[in-house]
Amino acid sequence: MEVGMGGRFDATNVVMPVVSVITNVAMDHMQYLGNTLQEIAREKAGIIKAGVPVVIAPQEPEALAVLQRAAAAKGVRARCVQENDLQRAKAVQPGLLGAYQRENAATAMCAAQVAWTRCRIEKEKMKTVIARGIHRAVWPGRMEILSTEPFLMVDGAHNSNGIHALRTSLEELYPEEKFHFVMGVMADKDYEKMIGELLPIAMDFVTVTPESARALQGETLAEDIRKQGVPAHAITKVAEIPELLTPKEKTIALGSLYFIGELKSVYQNRT
């Protein structure tokens, strides 16, 4: 069960889990969770419960310190993902694209091991099932290729950390290439940092306004991008995007899961 936002006051906090998991703490939902990694980590740490082990994904040092203190205060063992865990995850060949998915896979493997050990699952069976699950994993909207000719990939990255992870993965998969980006974001995101992450690998941008009351207007986003010296223009309908694709270059759509959901619907309706 995934926390909606933060942790300390989230509705899911009524659940008593077998194991709690805290993934990478990022600058997100700042108006609700705080303006520093430490403040946000403090909110995330609200899911830590006495008597329930917690698995912590790789973190920035300032966030990790907050999470470890919170676990210690509850008398809980914190299982922090280490380099050897990352190597084990890499060895089972995660089915999801993206360099950052190795961290996610390692975190999931550690959580499964903790949970299944508590449930007294036989060790060798546990290893086999976990490896198979990581290898076969599917995550719609995360570096998902909707079309190969012309090329269109969608990714739900919606904060600067997510965009950095996407950029790193694109550079690893397609070295020396630049991309057309289609971007729609929420107004409460750190979209200026998101733009900054993409500029070194961008040819140009198309912007769109996602279907949400929280959405940033596409023209406002395009104007901010143009100020950085990169071509950008706004479109009014997500349905226009397939007509913008080019045969020899790659297009990446990102910025909001709302937007990615709309775009996937467009493609499903075309088939």
N, C-alpha and C positions, 0 to 999 in steps of 0.2 A: 504494500500500500504506500503510495507516494504522498508526501506532504504537499499541500497546495502552495503555501508560501511561508518562509521562515520556519517555525517549529514550535516556539514557546506557546503561542496562542492559536495554533492551527487546530482545526476540528479533528484531525487524525490523532491528536494527542490523547484521545479517550481510549485508543487501542493499546493493549498490552502485548507487544510483539515478542517473538522468540529472540530476535536480534534487531538492533537499530543500526542504520547505515547513514553516514554523512558523507556525501560526495564533495567534490571540490567547491569550496566556498568562493563565490565571486561577487563582484559589485553589481548587485541586481536588486530591484524593488527598494531603492535607497530611501524613498520617502516614507516607507513603512518600517524598514529593518535597520536603518542607520547609514551613516556616510563613510564608515571605515570598515575594513575587513574584520577588525576585532568586534565591532558592534554587531555586524551581520552574523559572525560566528557565534556570538553570545545568544542570538535568537535561534540559530540552527541547533545549538546545544540544548535547547529546550525539550528536544525529543528524548534525551538521555534519561533513563529511568533506573532507579535502584533495582538491582537484581537482574537487569537485562544487559548482556554484553553489547558493546558498540564497536562497529568497524568504521575506521576513518580513512578515507581516500587520501592520496598525496595532497598536501596543502602548502600554502605559503606559511613561513614560520610564525608570523603573528597570529594567523588563524588557528594553526595547530596548537599553539600554546593555550589559547582560550578553550579549545575543545578538550584538551587533556586535563586542564584544571577542572572543567565541569564534570568530566568523568570521575576524577579523583574525589571530588566533593560528594558524588553519589555513591562512592565506594564501588565503582564499576570498572571492570577490566576493559581498556581500550586496545583494540587490535588495529594498529596502524599499518597500512600497506607499505611494504618495503621493496627494495630493488629486486630481491629474489622472487617476490610475488609477481612483479612485472615480467620477469623472465619466464616464469611458469606460464603466465597468460599468453605471452608471445608464442611459446612453444605449441600451444593448442590451436594456433591460427584462428583468431576471432573472425567470425563471419561478417562483421561490420567493418565498412571502410573507415579510415581515419586513424591517424597516429594516436589521438587521444582515447580511442576505444580500447587501447591496451590497458590504460589506467582503469577505465570502467570495468573491463573484463577481470582484471586482477581484484578489484574491489568486490565484484559480484562473486568471484571464486572464494575469497576470504569469508564473505558473509554466508555463503552456502556451507562452507566447511564448519563455521562456528555453529550455525543453526542445526546442521545434520548431526554434528557431534553431540549436541544437547539432546537430540532425538534418538541417539544411539543407532544411527545408520551404519552398516558395515563399511569399513574404510575403503576397500578396493572398489566396491560398487559405487561409493560416493565419488571417487576420483573419475571413474569412467563416465558417469552420468553428467558430472559438472563439465568435463572436457567436451562431451558431445553437445551439451547445451550452449556453451560458449561458441563452439564452431558453427552451430546451426542458427545462431541468433539472427533475428530480423527486427529492424527498428524503422518503421515507415517515417519518412521525413528527416532522417539523419543521413546526410551524404547519399541520398537515394537518387539513382539515375532514372529519370522518367523517359528519356529518349537518348538514343545514341547517334542517330542521324536525322536531323541535327542534334547536337549534344545539349542536353539540359539536365543539370543536377539540382536537387532541392535540398536545403539544409535548414533546420529550425533554429540555428544559432541566433540568440536574441539578446546577447550582452557582449561586452568586449572580450571576456574570457572565452566565450563560445566562438566568437569570430576569430580570435587568435588561434584556437585549436583547429578551426576550419582552414585558416590560411596555412598553418604548418602542414596539415595533411595534404592540401592541394599542392604545396611546394614539393612534398615528398612523392606524390603520385605523378605529377606532371611538371617536372623540373624545367625551369627556363620559360614556361608558358605564362601568358597573361590572359585575363578572362573578361568577358562581359558580365556585369553583375546586375541583377534585378532585385531591388530591395524595398521592403515595406516594414516599418517598425512602429512600435508603440512610443508615444510621446514621453513616457516616464523612463525610458531606457537611456543608457549612456551612448547615444547614437553618434556623437561626435568622435568618441574613442573608437567606436565600431568602424566608422568611415576611415579613420586614420590607420587601422590595422589592414584595410583592404587596398589602400591607395598604391602601395608598391607593386601589386600584382594586377591592377585594374587597367583595362583599356578604356572603359566608360561605364556609366551607370544608367539604368532606367529605374525610376521610382514609382511607387504605387501607394495608395492609401488603403490599408487593410480594413476589413469589415469589423470595426470595433469602435466603441465610443472613446477608447483610450488611444486611438491611432494618431500618429503624426501625419499631417497632410503631405502627400507625395511631393507637391511643389515646394514646400518648405524644406524637405529633405534634399531635393535636387538643387535648390539654391545654396544650401550649405556645402554640398559636394562641389559645385561650380566654383565656390570661393577658394577651394583647394587646388584649382587649376585643372580639374578633370572634367571632361564632358559629361553632362547629365541632363535628362529631361524626364518629365512626369507623364504618365499615362493615366487614363481615367478608369479603365476596366482591365481586370486580370485576364479576361478572355482574349485580350490583344497580344499577350505575351508569346504564344506559339508562332505568330506571324513575324516576330522580331528576331527569331533565331537565325544564325548564319551557318552555312554548311561546313566551313573549315575551322571554325573557332568554337570554344566552349563557353556556355552560358551557365551561370550559377545563380539560383534564386534563393534568397535568405532573408532573415531579419525578424520573422515572427511566425509562430506556429499557426496563427489565424490565417496569415497570408499563404503559407505553404498548404494549408488545408484547402483554401479556395483554389489554388493553382492545381492541386491534384484532382479536384472535382472537375475542373475544366478538361483535363486530360482523360479522365474516366468517361466523360460525356462525349468525347471525340471518337471513342472506340466502339 
